[in-house]
Amino acid sequence: MRIHVKLFSLIREICGHSEFSLDFGGRTVGELWLHLEQQHPALRPLRASRAIAVNRQHAHEEHFLQEGDEVAFFPPVSGG
């Protein structure tokens, strides 16, 4: 299935680009993240604290992807 991926802040810096389209053979957002980790091992420490959106709605790793979905990954955010 073809999906569109958007990366923000530190995740964007690690991967070297802010967005791309991908022919993805997996089923879930978690599998997509693991695919990105395989290409960019520096992402591993961010897994537990990153945020996910699918089609601009908050999502979890178990979310099943569909053709044409837009998936966004955000690094942890802190502030006061």
N, C-alpha and C positions, 0 to 999 in steps of 0.2 A: 504494500500500500504506500502511497505517496503522502508524506506529511511535511509540514513546515515547522521548523524549529527556530525559536528565538532565545538568545542567550544574553544575560545582563551582567554588568559590572565584572566582578572577579571571574565568573564563569566565562564571560566573553573574552577576557584577557587570556585565560588559560587556553581556550580553544582557538583563539586567533581570528574569530569572526563573530559578528553579531546575529546573523541569521542565515539559514540555508534550507533547502528542500532536500528530502531524503526518501529514497525507496527503502522502506523498512519492513523486514520480514517478521518482526516480533509482534506481540499483542498488547503489551501494557506499557504505561509510562515508565515503570521500574525497569523493564527490559530495555527501553530506549536509553535510560540513564546509564545502564551497564554497558551498552554499546558505546556511548560517549566516553565512559571511563576506560574502556579498552583502548581507545584512540588517544586519550589524554589522562594518564594515571594520576596526575596532580588533582583531578576532580574528586578522587576517593574521599578525602577528609571532609568534603562538603556534603556528602550524601545525607547524613543524619539531620542536617539543619537547613537545607535548601528548600525553597518554596516552589510549587509547581502550579501552573495554570494551563488548562486545556480550553481552547476557544474562549479565552478571557474569563474563565470561571475557575475558582480554586479547585484543585484536584489532588488525589493521592496516587501513590505508586501503583496501586491495584487498578487504576482507571484503565478500561479497555479503549484502545485507540481505534479510530475509524478513518477511512480514506478521506484525505483533505483536512484533517485536524491540524490546528495550530497549537503547538506545545511550547510553553515558555518556562525557562528555569531561572530562578532568582537566587542569589546567594543569601546567606544569613544577613539580617539587618539588625543593627543595634542603635540605640539612641535614647534620648531622655525626654 
